[in-house]
Amino acid sequence: MFAPSELSPRTRDIAARAIHRAWEWVSAVGMVGPDDPHGRRFARMGTHSGIAFPPGALMGERWIAIGNETLVGPHVSLAVGMPGEEMETDEPIIVIGDRCNVGRGSSIVARCHVVIEDDVTIAPNVYITDHNHAYEDVSIPISQQWPTEAPVRVGAGSWLAAGATVLPGADIGRNVTVAAGAVVRGTIPDYAVVAGVPGRVVRRFQPGEGWV
């Protein structure tokens, strides 16, 4: 094995160029598009949409619908149900709208229903789920209790900043900004800024007054 320091500058330059070009080729060819065999596993993948290479965990694609011109970044996990589970519906459970961006390393995990409306921007490492561990029965380990579920909606035009978490039952309105690291559940009105743990509205647009 050669260490990079043992290579001549010219040899290292040639090798680096070759590796970078090969990785660019692999990334381009490995992207999942609507006309690819993997893309056709989805309930829908719209035109000019794709999942960047390398993908994260992809599970239950037949219950995932992706709109047009939507880019899902690398290392993003999209999962419906448990491994091998047959969901009790033929309708999509994860629905991502048109012109959305899902940032690197994010996860959307669903059993009930998660809707990401059009023109939503999701930054890296955002976690969205419609179910969670139950803990009510103290005689049973939490890992063995059936999860609780509640549908999730992220309204059109919203932005979820890096590291945000969206919990079961969250209903986020239009053009909402969720600050980095915020944890959101419950109903968030249109045109608001949410920050903190737990997330709360810290700014809101009021007609005639502006942002207050």
Z-matrix of the N, CA and C atoms (Angstrom, degrees):
N
C 1 1.460
C 2 1.516 1 109.83
N 3 1.323 2 115.02 1 132.67
C 4 1.451 3 120.11 2 177.15
C 5 1.516 4 109.40 3 -97.77
N 6 1.308 5 117.33 4 134.03
C 7 1.456 6 121.69 5 169.84
C 8 1.518 7 108.10 6 -81.43
N 9 1.351 8 119.11 7 148.64
C 10 1.459 9 120.45 8 179.45
C 11 1.518 10 112.91 9 -52.79
N 12 1.345 11 117.47 10 -33.14
C 13 1.459 12 120.41 11 -178.20
C 14 1.523 13 112.18 12 -68.10
N 15 1.364 14 117.49 13 -18.38
C 16 1.456 15 121.12 14 -178.96
C 17 1.529 16 112.45 15 -85.91
N 18 1.319 17 117.19 16 -8.93
C 19 1.460 18 121.52 17 179.64
C 20 1.517 19 109.95 18 -88.62
N 21 1.302 20 115.53 19 147.19
C 22 1.463 21 119.31 20 174.16
C 23 1.520 22 108.63 21 -68.42
N 24 1.345 23 117.43 22 154.97
C 25 1.467 24 119.62 23 179.09
C 26 1.522 25 112.32 24 -55.21
N 27 1.327 26 118.11 25 -40.61
C 28 1.464 27 120.18 26 -178.97
C 29 1.526 28 111.13 27 -66.32
N 30 1.354 29 116.39 28 -44.65
C 31 1.467 30 119.68 29 179.71
C 32 1.521 31 110.81 30 -62.80
N 33 1.318 32 115.60 31 -43.32
C 34 1.470 33 119.05 32 179.69
C 35 1.519 34 110.69 33 -63.67
N 36 1.339 35 117.52 34 -39.38
C 37 1.456 36 120.93 35 179.31
C 38 1.520 37 110.98 36 -62.70
N 39 1.323 38 116.85 37 -44.27
C 40 1.469 39 120.76 38 179.75
C 41 1.532 40 110.20 39 -63.74
N 42 1.363 41 116.71 40 -45.25
C 43 1.465 42 120.57 41 -179.34
C 44 1.524 43 111.17 42 -63.69
N 45 1.331 44 116.43 43 -42.34
C 46 1.466 45 119.80 44 -179.18
C 47 1.521 46 111.24 45 -63.00
N 48 1.349 47 116.35 46 -43.33
C 49 1.466 48 119.57 47 178.87
C 50 1.524 49 110.96 48 -60.92
N 51 1.342 50 115.78 49 -42.79
C 52 1.466 51 119.66 50 -179.48
C 53 1.520 52 111.44 51 -64.41
N 54 1.334 53 116.40 52 -42.87
C 55 1.462 54 120.05 53 -179.56
C 56 1.522 55 110.66 54 -64.99
N 57 1.317 56 117.48 55 -44.12
C 58 1.461 57 120.38 56 -178.43
C 59 1.532 58 111.33 57 -65.33
N 60 1.337 59 116.07 58 -40.88
C 61 1.464 60 118.94 59 177.92
C 62 1.520 61 110.94 60 -65.79
N 63 1.340 62 116.69 61 -39.58
C 64 1.466 63 119.94 62 178.41
C 65 1.523 64 110.85 63 -63.94
N 66 1.351 65 116.79 64 -41.13
C 67 1.461 66 119.79 65 179.98
C 68 1.521 67 110.96 66 -66.16
N 69 1.339 68 116.99 67 -39.74
C 70 1.466 69 120.21 68 176.57
C 71 1.528 70 110.38 69 -61.58
N 72 1.341 71 117.03 70 -40.44
C 73 1.458 72 120.79 71 178.93
C 74 1.521 73 110.85 72 -65.39
N 75 1.343 74 116.22 73 -46.01
C 76 1.466 75 120.59 74 179.19
C 77 1.530 76 110.13 75 -61.19
N 78 1.334 77 117.38 76 -42.17
C 79 1.468 78 120.71 77 -179.13
C 80 1.517 79 111.00 78 -63.84
N 81 1.346 80 116.43 79 -40.64
C 82 1.461 81 119.75 80 -179.48
C 83 1.521 82 111.27 81 -69.12
N 84 1.336 83 116.46 82 -46.03
C 85 1.467 84 120.20 83 -177.74
C 86 1.528 85 110.98 84 -72.60
N 87 1.338 86 116.60 85 -33.49
C 88 1.457 87 120.50 86 -177.28
C 89 1.510 88 114.88 87 -77.79
N 90 1.327 89 118.39 88 -9.25
C 91 1.463 90 120.72 89 178.87
C 92 1.533 91 109.84 90 -64.21
N 93 1.317 92 116.49 91 134.63
C 94 1.463 93 122.09 92 179.69
C 95 1.524 94 109.02 93 -85.72
N 96 1.320 95 116.67 94 119.26
C 97 1.454 96 122.21 95 178.85
C 98 1.513 97 111.83 96 -116.59
N 99 1.346 98 116.71 97 174.38
C 100 1.475 99 119.86 98 -175.72
C 101 1.521 100 114.45 99 -65.29
N 102 1.346 101 117.62 100 -22.90
C 103 1.464 102 119.90 101 -177.34
C 104 1.519 103 112.82 102 -100.72
N 105 1.341 104 117.07 103 2.59
C 106 1.456 105 120.59 104 178.99
C 107 1.531 106 110.19 105 -82.25
N 108 1.346 107 117.26 106 156.44
C 109 1.464 108 118.93 107 176.99
C 110 1.529 109 112.59 108 -54.35
N 111 1.348 110 117.09 109 -41.77
C 112 1.463 111 118.66 110 179.12
C 113 1.519 112 110.51 111 -70.61
N 114 1.316 113 118.36 112 -37.21
C 115 1.457 114 121.04 113 178.80
C 116 1.518 115 112.48 114 -61.51
N 117 1.327 116 116.56 115 -31.78
C 118 1.468 117 120.01 116 -179.48
C 119 1.516 118 112.57 117 -76.10
N 120 1.338 119 118.22 118 -7.38
C 121 1.461 120 119.72 119 174.47
C 122 1.525 121 112.06 120 -74.08
N 123 1.329 122 116.77 121 -20.57
C 124 1.458 123 120.27 122 -176.82
C 125 1.522 124 110.78 123 -76.19
N 126 1.345 125 115.66 124 153.70
C 127 1.467 126 119.99 125 174.70
C 128 1.512 127 109.95 126 -56.32
N 129 1.342 128 115.67 127 -38.20
C 130 1.459 129 121.46 128 174.06
C 131 1.515 130 108.43 129 -162.19
N 132 1.315 131 115.81 130 138.92
C 133 1.453 132 121.92 131 167.36
C 134 1.518 133 106.33 132 -134.14
N 135 1.327 134 116.44 133 114.39
C 136 1.447 135 121.75 134 -171.77
C 137 1.523 136 113.76 135 -73.21
N 138 1.324 137 115.04 136 172.44
C 139 1.456 138 121.02 137 -179.15
C 140 1.523 139 110.74 138 -64.60
N 141 1.329 140 114.47 139 144.12
C 142 1.470 141 122.68 140 178.96
C 143 1.527 142 112.73 141 60.16
N 144 1.317 143 117.24 142 23.90
C 145 1.463 144 121.21 143 175.05
C 146 1.528 145 108.90 144 -106.08
N 147 1.334 146 116.31 145 161.13
C 148 1.449 147 118.46 146 178.95
C 149 1.510 148 112.25 147 -171.15
N 150 1.335 149 114.26 148 162.29
C 151 1.463 150 123.10 149 175.53
C 152 1.521 151 106.94 150 -114.83
N 153 1.327 152 116.56 151 118.89
C 154 1.454 153 121.39 152 -173.68
C 155 1.524 154 111.39 153 -68.42
N 156 1.326 155 114.93 154 155.88
C 157 1.462 156 122.56 155 176.95
C 158 1.520 157 109.41 156 -95.56
N 159 1.342 158 118.05 157 140.38
C 160 1.462 159 126.66 158 -5.07
C 161 1.519 160 111.04 159 -83.09
N 162 1.330 161 118.02 160 141.36
C 163 1.462 162 120.15 161 178.38
C 164 1.521 163 111.07 162 -75.56
N 165 1.322 164 115.42 163 164.93
C 166 1.453 165 120.76 164 169.01
C 167 1.518 166 109.24 165 -84.96
N 168 1.321 167 116.92 166 -155.41
C 169 1.461 168 120.92 167 177.74
C 170 1.523 169 109.35 168 -70.69
N 171 1.320 170 116.88 169 127.33
C 172 1.465 171 123.05 170 175.74
C 173 1.522 172 107.36 171 -118.28
N 174 1.335 173 116.52 172 120.30
C 175 1.467 174 120.26 173 -175.16
C 176 1.521 175 108.82 174 -144.95
N 177 1.318 176 116.19 175 136.86
C 178 1.457 177 120.57 176 179.68
C 179 1.516 178 112.67 177 70.45
N 180 1.340 179 116.61 178 40.17
C 181 1.464 180 120.40 179 -175.91
C 182 1.523 181 113.18 180 -57.68
N 183 1.333 182 117.34 181 -30.14
C 184 1.479 183 119.63 182 -177.31
C 185 1.521 184 112.04 183 -65.71
N 186 1.336 185 117.46 184 -13.31
C 187 1.466 186 121.26 185 177.25
C 188 1.538 187 111.75 186 -109.27
N 189 1.338 188 116.72 187 19.83
C 190 1.461 189 121.42 188 -179.92
C 191 1.527 190 108.83 189 -121.16
N 192 1.327 191 116.61 190 125.42
C 193 1.467 192 122.33 191 178.90
C 194 1.524 193 109.25 192 -118.27
N 195 1.320 194 116.27 193 130.01
C 196 1.461 195 123.18 194 -178.92
C 197 1.524 196 107.97 195 -121.98
N 198 1.325 197 116.91 196 132.26
C 199 1.457 198 121.90 197 -176.95
C 200 1.516 199 113.25 198 -77.52
N 201 1.329 200 115.85 199 -162.16
C 202 1.454 201 122.93 200 -177.74
C 203 1.534 202 111.18 201 -85.73
N 204 1.325 203 115.76 202 147.05
C 205 1.466 204 122.89 203 172.86
C 206 1.530 205 112.46 204 56.48
N 207 1.303 206 115.95 205 37.32
C 208 1.471 207 122.04 206 179.18
C 209 1.526 208 109.32 207 -109.54
N 210 1.322 209 115.35 208 131.59
C 211 1.457 210 120.77 209 -179.98
C 212 1.521 211 109.82 210 -112.05
N 213 1.331 212 115.81 211 122.60
C 214 1.459 213 123.05 212 173.94
C 215 1.522 214 106.74 213 -102.36
N 216 1.320 215 117.12 214 121.12
C 217 1.453 216 122.05 215 -173.41
C 218 1.515 217 113.73 216 -72.80
N 219 1.346 218 116.83 217 176.60
C 220 1.462 219 120.37 218 179.74
C 221 1.520 220 112.17 219 -68.97
N 222 1.321 221 114.75 220 154.23
C 223 1.468 222 122.80 221 177.43
C 224 1.534 223 112.61 222 61.57
N 225 1.328 224 118.17 223 23.61
C 226 1.466 225 121.79 224 176.56
C 227 1.524 226 108.97 225 -90.53
N 228 1.329 227 116.26 226 129.94
C 229 1.462 228 121.59 227 177.61
C 230 1.521 229 110.00 228 -97.59
N 231 1.325 230 115.94 229 128.78
C 232 1.461 231 123.07 230 173.87
C 233 1.521 232 106.29 231 -124.13
N 234 1.321 233 116.77 232 116.36
C 235 1.466 234 118.72 233 -172.63
C 236 1.516 235 110.38 234 -141.02
N 237 1.330 236 115.45 235 134.78
C 238 1.462 237 122.88 236 174.12
C 239 1.516 238 108.04 237 -120.43
N 240 1.338 239 116.70 238 124.41
C 241 1.451 240 121.22 239 176.20
C 242 1.512 241 113.76 240 73.32
N 243 1.312 242 114.60 241 -172.68
C 244 1.455 243 122.79 242 177.68
C 245 1.532 244 109.13 243 -92.38
N 246 1.339 245 118.59 244 160.92
C 247 1.469 246 119.80 245 178.88
C 248 1.517 247 112.12 246 -54.32
N 249 1.330 248 115.72 247 125.00
C 250 1.451 249 121.14 248 178.31
C 251 1.512 250 115.30 249 79.71
N 252 1.326 251 118.58 250 -0.70
C 253 1.469 252 121.43 251 -177.09
C 254 1.521 253 110.84 252 -76.63
N 255 1.318 254 116.34 253 138.12
C 256 1.457 255 122.37 254 173.29
C 257 1.521 256 108.26 255 -97.80
N 258 1.315 257 116.65 256 116.60
C 259 1.454 258 120.52 257 179.63
C 260 1.525 259 110.06 258 -74.77
N 261 1.330 260 116.54 259 154.23
C 262 1.465 261 121.31 260 -173.98
C 263 1.519 262 111.90 261 -89.26
N 264 1.311 263 117.52 262 38.80
C 265 1.457 264 122.16 263 177.92
C 266 1.516 265 108.87 264 -157.64
N 267 1.329 266 115.67 265 154.34
C 268 1.459 267 120.98 266 172.26
C 269 1.525 268 111.12 267 -99.67
N 270 1.332 269 117.78 268 -2.70
C 271 1.456 270 121.86 269 -179.10
C 272 1.534 271 110.19 270 -84.30
N 273 1.338 272 117.48 271 150.82
C 274 1.463 273 119.96 272 177.50
C 275 1.529 274 112.03 273 -59.40
N 276 1.301 275 115.99 274 141.18
C 277 1.460 276 121.95 275 178.30
C 278 1.524 277 110.97 276 -102.73
N 279 1.320 278 117.24 277 -35.92
C 280 1.464 279 121.60 278 168.40
C 281 1.522 280 107.29 279 -104.99
N 282 1.328 281 116.19 280 124.29
C 283 1.466 282 121.78 281 179.03
C 284 1.522 283 107.85 282 -125.24
N 285 1.320 284 116.43 283 118.23
C 286 1.467 285 122.60 284 177.34
C 287 1.521 286 107.06 285 -113.39
N 288 1.326 287 117.39 286 128.36
C 289 1.454 288 121.97 287 -172.46
C 290 1.517 289 114.31 288 -79.19
N 291 1.326 290 114.71 289 -162.97
C 292 1.456 291 122.47 290 -179.29
C 293 1.533 292 111.11 291 -81.18
N 294 1.335 293 114.73 292 148.33
C 295 1.474 294 122.80 293 170.83
C 296 1.531 295 112.75 294 58.56
N 297 1.309 296 116.47 295 34.18
C 298 1.471 297 121.40 296 176.80
C 299 1.530 298 109.93 297 -94.18
N 300 1.325 299 115.01 298 157.60
C 301 1.459 300 121.87 299 172.23
C 302 1.519 301 108.52 300 -129.26
N 303 1.334 302 115.66 301 127.90
C 304 1.462 303 120.86 302 178.41
C 305 1.526 304 107.05 303 -114.63
N 306 1.334 305 117.01 304 117.01
C 307 1.449 306 122.25 305 -171.39
C 308 1.507 307 114.95 306 -73.47
N 309 1.295 308 115.05 307 159.40
C 310 1.455 309 124.90 308 -179.18
C 311 1.529 310 112.05 309 -49.46
N 312 1.330 311 115.64 310 133.53
C 313 1.455 312 121.17 311 173.67
C 314 1.511 313 115.77 312 76.71
N 315 1.326 314 118.11 313 7.15
C 316 1.466 315 120.32 314 178.19
C 317 1.524 316 110.50 315 -79.75
N 318 1.337 317 115.73 316 165.40
C 319 1.465 318 121.12 317 179.43
C 320 1.524 319 109.41 318 -138.49
N 321 1.327 320 115.68 319 134.58
C 322 1.462 321 122.43 320 171.23
C 323 1.524 322 105.91 321 -124.02
N 324 1.335 323 116.00 322 113.23
C 325 1.464 324 122.18 323 -171.79
C 326 1.525 325 107.99 324 -125.53
N 327 1.325 326 117.36 325 124.34
C 328 1.462 327 119.44 326 -170.80
C 329 1.517 328 112.59 327 -139.90
N 330 1.340 329 114.16 328 152.82
C 331 1.463 330 123.34 329 169.37
C 332 1.520 331 110.60 330 -131.89
N 333 1.313 332 116.52 331 -24.19
C 334 1.460 333 123.02 332 -172.84
C 335 1.532 334 110.24 333 -106.33
N 336 1.337 335 117.21 334 -76.05
C 337 1.462 336 120.75 335 177.26
C 338 1.518 337 109.07 336 -170.77
N 339 1.328 338 116.25 337 124.85
C 340 1.460 339 122.45 338 173.61
C 341 1.523 340 107.57 339 -125.16
N 342 1.331 341 116.44 340 123.40
C 343 1.457 342 121.95 341 178.87
C 344 1.526 343 108.85 342 -118.37
N 345 1.325 344 116.00 343 121.31
C 346 1.457 345 123.17 344 172.04
C 347 1.524 346 105.69 345 -107.15
N 348 1.322 347 117.47 346 110.66
C 349 1.462 348 119.99 347 -174.96
C 350 1.538 349 110.94 348 -75.65
N 351 1.331 350 116.55 349 -178.15
C 352 1.461 351 121.60 350 -173.80
C 353 1.528 352 112.59 351 -63.91
N 354 1.335 353 115.49 352 151.17
C 355 1.470 354 123.57 353 169.91
C 356 1.528 355 113.17 354 61.82
N 357 1.317 356 117.26 355 31.83
C 358 1.467 357 121.48 356 177.23
C 359 1.527 358 108.94 357 -91.98
N 360 1.320 359 115.71 358 135.50
C 361 1.463 360 122.07 359 175.64
C 362 1.525 361 108.88 360 -108.46
N 363 1.317 362 115.86 361 122.68
C 364 1.464 363 122.50 362 179.47
C 365 1.519 364 107.39 363 -115.52
N 366 1.315 365 116.81 364 117.85
C 367 1.465 366 122.35 365 -177.66
C 368 1.527 367 110.60 366 -74.50
N 369 1.332 368 118.53 367 176.13
C 370 1.466 369 120.42 368 178.79
C 371 1.526 370 113.29 369 -62.19
N 372 1.331 371 114.45 370 149.85
C 373 1.465 372 123.44 371 170.85
C 374 1.534 373 113.55 372 60.83
N 375 1.314 374 116.33 373 35.81
C 376 1.468 375 121.92 374 173.37
C 377 1.526 376 108.15 375 -92.39
N 378 1.337 377 116.42 376 141.47
C 379 1.465 378 121.70 377 -179.53
C 380 1.524 379 108.96 378 -120.03
N 381 1.334 380 116.12 379 124.64
C 382 1.460 381 122.33 380 -179.85
C 383 1.522 382 107.82 381 -126.61
N 384 1.339 383 117.08 382 127.37
C 385 1.458 384 120.10 383 179.16
C 386 1.523 385 110.74 384 -146.46
N 387 1.325 386 115.59 385 151.30
C 388 1.461 387 120.33 386 177.31
C 389 1.526 388 112.11 387 -108.38
N 390 1.337 389 117.45 388 9.96
C 391 1.467 390 119.63 389 179.16
C 392 1.524 391 109.44 390 -144.79
N 393 1.308 392 115.32 391 161.09
C 394 1.455 393 120.32 392 -177.20
C 395 1.523 394 109.11 393 -152.99
N 396 1.329 395 116.34 394 164.44
C 397 1.458 396 120.95 395 177.71
C 398 1.534 397 110.24 396 -65.94
N 399 1.324 398 115.67 397 140.44
C 400 1.463 399 121.15 398 172.27
C 401 1.527 400 108.84 399 -93.92
N 402 1.326 401 115.57 400 151.77
C 403 1.471 402 119.70 401 -177.22
C 404 1.526 403 112.37 402 -138.67
N 405 1.348 404 117.44 403 7.57
C 406 1.461 405 120.92 404 -172.34
C 407 1.525 406 113.55 405 -61.86
N 408 1.335 407 117.10 406 -39.89
C 409 1.466 408 121.01 407 -177.59
C 410 1.530 409 108.85 408 -87.08
N 411 1.327 410 116.42 409 103.93
C 412 1.462 411 120.00 410 -174.98
C 413 1.533 412 112.86 411 -75.58
N 414 1.350 413 116.93 412 -6.21
C 415 1.463 414 119.83 413 178.68
C 416 1.523 415 112.34 414 -87.51
N 417 1.334 416 117.12 415 -7.17
C 418 1.465 417 122.15 416 -176.81
C 419 1.525 418 108.81 417 -121.40
N 420 1.341 419 117.89 418 134.67
C 421 1.464 420 119.45 419 175.58
C 422 1.535 421 110.68 420 -54.45
N 423 1.309 422 116.59 421 141.07
C 424 1.457 423 120.88 422 -177.43
C 425 1.519 424 111.20 423 -56.28
N 426 1.330 425 117.92 424 -37.75
C 427 1.464 426 120.80 425 -178.26
C 428 1.522 427 112.58 426 -63.45
N 429 1.355 428 118.31 427 -19.12
C 430 1.458 429 121.60 428 -177.79
C 431 1.525 430 112.81 429 -100.08
N 432 1.311 431 118.13 430 -1.67
C 433 1.454 432 121.05 431 178.83
C 434 1.527 433 109.91 432 -88.62
N 435 1.340 434 115.50 433 142.86
C 436 1.454 435 120.64 434 -177.95
C 437 1.525 436 109.08 435 -67.45
N 438 1.337 437 118.00 436 134.54
C 439 1.462 438 119.65 437 -175.21
C 440 1.527 439 112.93 438 -67.55
N 441 1.313 440 115.14 439 153.26
C 442 1.461 441 121.38 440 171.46
C 443 1.525 442 108.72 441 -85.37
N 444 1.346 443 116.17 442 152.00
C 445 1.465 444 120.59 443 -174.97
C 446 1.519 445 110.23 444 -136.86
N 447 1.344 446 116.23 445 147.61
C 448 1.457 447 122.50 446 172.17
C 449 1.524 448 107.46 447 -161.02
N 450 1.337 449 118.22 448 136.25
C 451 1.465 450 120.38 449 -175.42
C 452 1.527 451 112.58 450 -64.57
N 453 1.329 452 114.64 451 155.64
C 454 1.463 453 122.77 452 -177.67
C 455 1.529 454 108.90 453 -126.46
N 456 1.336 455 115.75 454 140.31
C 457 1.470 456 120.88 455 173.82
C 458 1.518 457 109.12 456 -134.42
N 459 1.329 458 115.41 457 135.24
C 460 1.463 459 121.41 458 171.24
C 461 1.519 460 106.59 459 -116.05
N 462 1.332 461 116.57 460 116.32
C 463 1.453 462 122.01 461 -172.07
C 464 1.519 463 114.10 462 -69.06
N 465 1.323 464 114.92 463 158.56
C 466 1.458 465 122.40 464 -176.68
C 467 1.528 466 111.34 465 -57.72
N 468 1.329 467 114.68 466 141.38
C 469 1.454 468 120.37 467 174.43
C 470 1.507 469 115.49 468 77.96
N 471 1.321 470 118.44 469 6.28
C 472 1.462 471 121.01 470 -176.20
C 473 1.526 472 111.45 471 -83.47
N 474 1.329 473 114.63 472 164.50
C 475 1.462 474 122.39 473 179.14
C 476 1.523 475 108.56 474 -132.44
N 477 1.330 476 115.52 475 122.07
C 478 1.456 477 121.75 476 175.10
C 479 1.520 478 107.26 477 -105.09
N 480 1.321 479 117.32 478 112.98
C 481 1.460 480 121.37 479 -175.53
C 482 1.527 481 111.40 480 -76.92
N 483 1.323 482 115.67 481 171.44
C 484 1.459 483 122.47 482 -170.60
C 485 1.528 484 112.29 483 -56.42
N 486 1.332 485 114.59 484 134.33
C 487 1.453 486 120.71 485 174.67
C 488 1.509 487 115.81 486 77.35
N 489 1.323 488 118.67 487 6.61
C 490 1.466 489 120.58 488 178.16
C 491 1.525 490 110.22 489 -69.45
N 492 1.344 491 115.79 490 153.21
C 493 1.459 492 122.42 491 176.59
C 494 1.520 493 108.84 492 -125.81
N 495 1.326 494 116.51 493 128.98
C 496 1.465 495 122.49 494 178.59
C 497 1.517 496 107.35 495 -113.31
N 498 1.329 497 116.48 496 118.73
C 499 1.457 498 122.69 497 -171.56
C 500 1.532 499 111.89 498 -97.95
N 501 1.342 500 117.16 499 166.77
C 502 1.463 501 121.10 500 179.99
C 503 1.522 502 111.81 501 -53.12
N 504 1.334 503 115.15 502 138.89
C 505 1.454 504 121.08 503 178.02
C 506 1.508 505 114.53 504 87.64
N 507 1.328 506 118.66 505 -4.71
C 508 1.464 507 120.38 506 179.64
C 509 1.523 508 110.03 507 -67.12
N 510 1.331 509 115.43 508 133.25
C 511 1.463 510 122.45 509 176.17
C 512 1.524 511 106.79 510 -128.47
N 513 1.323 512 115.66 511 94.21
C 514 1.464 513 122.59 512 -173.21
C 515 1.517 514 108.93 513 -95.13
N 516 1.319 515 116.39 514 129.00
C 517 1.457 516 121.58 515 -176.28
C 518 1.521 517 114.21 516 -74.41
N 519 1.346 518 115.47 517 -168.03
C 520 1.460 519 122.50 518 -178.71
C 521 1.528 520 110.78 519 -76.53
N 522 1.331 521 115.24 520 146.47
C 523 1.464 522 121.87 521 172.75
C 524 1.526 523 112.13 522 49.60
N 525 1.311 524 115.68 523 44.35
C 526 1.467 525 121.69 524 177.80
C 527 1.524 526 109.01 525 -96.42
N 528 1.322 527 116.54 526 136.24
C 529 1.462 528 121.97 527 172.39
C 530 1.519 529 108.57 528 -100.74
N 531 1.321 530 116.42 529 122.71
C 532 1.464 531 121.93 530 174.42
C 533 1.526 532 106.85 531 -105.08
N 534 1.316 533 116.62 532 116.95
C 535 1.468 534 121.44 533 -174.25
C 536 1.521 535 111.72 534 -66.43
N 537 1.320 536 115.12 535 159.53
C 538 1.463 537 121.63 536 179.63
C 539 1.521 538 110.57 537 -56.84
N 540 1.332 539 115.93 538 131.36
C 541 1.455 540 121.38 539 176.36
C 542 1.509 541 115.53 540 79.06
N 543 1.324 542 118.63 541 -0.59
C 544 1.466 543 120.63 542 -179.01
C 545 1.527 544 110.71 543 -70.55
N 546 1.333 545 115.51 544 152.16
C 547 1.464 546 122.38 545 176.84
C 548 1.520 547 107.27 546 -117.81
N 549 1.331 548 117.09 547 118.00
C 550 1.463 549 121.57 548 -168.90
C 551 1.518 550 110.80 549 -116.60
N 552 1.340 551 115.32 550 133.39
C 553 1.454 552 121.83 551 166.80
C 554 1.526 553 107.29 552 -148.59
N 555 1.320 554 117.43 553 167.49
C 556 1.460 555 120.16 554 -178.24
C 557 1.520 556 111.64 555 80.54
N 558 1.322 557 115.62 556 -171.28
C 559 1.465 558 122.70 557 -175.89
C 560 1.520 559 110.83 558 -92.18
N 561 1.332 560 115.79 559 128.38
C 562 1.459 561 122.48 560 176.89
C 563 1.521 562 107.45 561 -114.55
N 564 1.346 563 118.84 562 125.37
C 565 1.461 564 120.49 563 -177.18
C 566 1.526 565 112.29 564 -69.81
N 567 1.327 566 115.77 565 164.30
C 568 1.464 567 121.34 566 175.71
C 569 1.528 568 110.62 567 -59.22
N 570 1.336 569 115.38 568 153.31
C 571 1.469 570 122.66 569 170.65
C 572 1.529 571 111.98 570 53.54
N 573 1.326 572 115.01 571 54.92
C 574 1.465 573 120.68 572 -178.54
C 575 1.519 574 109.55 573 -131.76
N 576 1.336 575 114.98 574 162.37
C 577 1.465 576 122.59 575 172.71
C 578 1.519 577 107.42 576 -116.85
N 579 1.334 578 116.14 577 127.25
C 580 1.462 579 122.06 578 -178.33
C 581 1.521 580 108.62 579 -114.35
N 582 1.324 581 117.19 580 134.61
C 583 1.463 582 121.24 581 178.83
C 584 1.515 583 109.78 582 -145.64
N 585 1.336 584 116.03 583 156.47
C 586 1.455 585 120.89 584 171.72
C 587 1.510 586 114.78 585 99.23
N 588 1.350 587 113.47 586 174.45
C 589 1.463 588 122.94 587 178.01
C 590 1.527 589 107.71 588 -131.58
N 591 1.329 590 119.59 589 108.29
C 592 1.462 591 125.99 590 -4.22
C 593 1.525 592 111.17 591 -70.81
N 594 1.327 593 116.42 592 156.45
C 595 1.447 594 120.88 593 -177.18
C 596 1.522 595 112.52 594 -66.28
N 597 1.324 596 115.29 595 139.82
C 598 1.465 597 120.70 596 174.82
C 599 1.516 598 108.60 597 -139.29
N 600 1.318 599 116.42 598 156.79
C 601 1.462 600 121.67 599 179.62
C 602 1.518 601 108.95 600 -73.83
N 603 1.330 602 116.71 601 121.14
C 604 1.465 603 121.21 602 179.86
C 605 1.521 604 112.19 603 -107.96
N 606 1.329 605 117.60 604 -18.76
C 607 1.461 606 121.87 605 173.90
C 608 1.520 607 107.66 606 -146.04
N 609 1.342 608 114.67 607 152.56
C 610 1.465 609 119.08 608 178.11
C 611 1.515 610 109.18 609 -153.21
N 612 1.334 611 114.88 610 141.39
C 613 1.463 612 119.87 611 178.46
C 614 1.526 613 109.20 612 -84.97
N 615 1.331 614 115.75 613 123.73
C 616 1.465 615 122.23 614 177.69
C 617 1.511 616 109.56 615 -114.15
N 618 1.340 617 117.66 616 123.20
C 619 1.463 618 119.47 617 178.80
C 620 1.532 619 111.43 618 -53.40
N 621 1.313 620 114.65 619 132.82
C 622 1.466 621 120.00 620 -179.58
C 623 1.522 622 114.60 621 85.55
N 624 1.324 623 117.06 622 -17.14
C 625 1.458 624 121.16 623 -179.65
C 626 1.518 625 112.27 624 -115.73
N 627 1.340 626 117.70 625 -25.93
C 628 1.448 627 120.83 626 -174.43
C 629 1.514 628 111.22 627 85.52
N 630 1.338 629 116.43 628 -152.94
C 631 1.455 630 121.38 629 -178.48
C 632 1.525 631 110.30 630 -81.74
N 633 1.329 632 115.33 631 124.69
C 634 1.461 633 120.85 632 -178.48
C 635 1.521 634 109.43 633 -127.73
